[in-house]
Amino acid sequence: MGPEETPKPKNLIDQENYIDLLVEMQYIKTYRDAYPDSVSADSLKNIIYKKYVITESQFLASHEYYQKQVREQLVRVDEVIRRIENEKQFIQTHIDSVKANKVRQDSLIQADSTKIE
């Protein structure tokens, strides 16, 4: 049976939610790689499944179905990468802003302390 003939799972996760799930699963993988001795990846996955009101078997069946659509799956993976990169940029911009505010605060504190002396 070829990819075109792969039967659609009964409770297929819609493509948009599937992409959202892939983003979340990548975060779990990254967290697990960074902190291997902390919270188990399985418990984090269970939280994600509850958030999306799905089961693990539903996710796995949908994932298998979508993976067999190679060209379309590459587009979905590119979307996951784009979303993660956008969030990474947003976080970096926030970090840079916080650092700049800290430098300003420190310089104001130093300027005030030299006035007092």
C-alpha positions as CSV (number, residue, x, y, z in Angstrom):
1,M,0.0,0.0,0.0
2,G,1.5,3.4,-1.1
3,P,1.3,6.7,0.8
4,E,-1.7,7.7,-1.3
5,E,-3.5,4.6,-0.2
6,T,-2.8,4.9,3.5
7,P,-6.1,4.9,5.3
8,K,-6.9,8.0,7.3
9,P,-7.1,7.2,11.0
10,K,-10.7,7.5,12.4
11,N,-9.8,10.3,14.7
12,L,-7.1,12.1,12.7
13,I,-5.7,15.2,14.4
14,D,-6.3,18.2,12.1
15,Q,-3.2,19.5,10.4
16,E,-3.0,22.8,12.4
17,N,-3.2,21.0,15.7
18,Y,-0.8,18.4,14.5
19,I,1.8,21.1,13.7
20,D,1.2,22.7,17.1
21,L,1.8,19.3,18.7
22,L,5.0,18.8,16.8
23,V,6.2,22.2,18.1
24,E,5.4,21.1,21.7
25,M,7.0,17.7,21.2
26,Q,10.2,19.4,20.0
27,Y,10.2,21.6,23.1
28,I,9.9,18.4,25.2
29,K,12.8,16.8,23.3
30,T,15.0,19.9,23.7
31,Y,14.2,20.1,27.5
32,R,14.9,16.4,27.9
33,D,18.2,16.8,26.1
34,A,19.2,19.8,28.2
35,Y,18.0,18.4,31.6
36,P,18.1,14.6,31.3
37,D,17.7,14.0,35.0
38,S,14.7,16.2,35.5
39,V,11.0,15.7,34.8
40,S,10.3,12.7,32.6
41,A,9.4,13.4,29.0
42,D,6.5,11.0,29.3
43,S,4.8,13.1,32.0
44,L,5.3,16.2,29.9
45,K,3.8,14.4,26.9
46,N,0.8,13.5,29.0
47,I,0.3,17.1,29.9
48,I,0.4,18.0,26.2
49,Y,-2.0,15.2,25.3
50,K,-4.4,16.5,28.0
51,K,-4.0,20.1,26.7
52,Y,-5.1,19.1,23.2
53,V,-7.6,16.6,24.5
54,I,-6.1,13.7,22.6
55,T,-4.6,10.3,23.4
56,E,-1.0,9.2,22.7
57,S,-2.3,6.5,20.3
58,Q,-4.3,9.2,18.4
59,F,-1.2,11.3,18.1
60,L,0.9,8.4,17.0
61,A,-1.7,7.2,14.4
62,S,-1.9,10.8,13.1
63,H,1.8,11.2,13.0
64,E,2.3,7.9,11.1
65,Y,-0.4,9.0,8.6
66,Y,1.1,12.5,8.1
67,Q,4.7,11.1,7.8
68,K,3.7,9.0,4.8
69,Q,2.8,12.1,2.9
70,V,6.5,13.0,2.4
71,R,6.3,16.3,0.5
72,E,3.5,17.6,2.7
73,Q,5.3,16.5,5.8
74,L,8.4,18.5,4.8
75,V,6.1,21.5,4.5
76,R,4.7,20.8,8.0
77,V,8.2,20.4,9.4
78,D,9.3,23.7,7.8
79,E,6.3,25.3,9.5
80,V,7.4,23.9,12.9
81,I,10.9,25.2,12.3
82,R,9.6,28.6,11.3
83,R,7.4,28.8,14.5
84,I,10.3,27.8,16.8
85,E,12.6,30.3,15.1
86,N,10.0,33.0,15.6
87,E,9.6,32.2,19.2
88,K,13.4,32.0,19.7
89,Q,13.7,35.5,18.1
90,F,10.9,36.8,20.4
91,I,12.5,35.4,23.5
92,Q,15.9,36.8,22.4
93,T,14.4,40.2,21.8
94,H,12.9,40.1,25.3
95,I,16.2,39.0,26.9
96,D,18.0,41.8,25.1
97,S,15.4,44.3,26.4
98,V,15.7,43.1,29.9
99,K,19.5,43.3,29.8
100,A,19.3,46.9,28.4
101,N,16.9,47.9,31.2
102,K,19.3,46.4,33.8
103,V,22.2,48.3,32.3
104,R,20.2,51.6,32.4
105,Q,19.1,50.9,36.0
106,D,22.6,50.2,37.1
107,S,23.9,53.3,35.5
108,L,21.2,55.4,37.1
109,I,22.0,53.9,40.5
110,Q,25.7,54.6,40.0
111,A,24.9,58.2,38.9
112,D,22.7,58.7,42.0
113,S,25.4,57.3,44.3
114,T,28.0,59.6,42.9
115,K,25.7,62.6,43.6
116,I,25.4,61.5,47.2
117,E,29.1,61.3,47.9
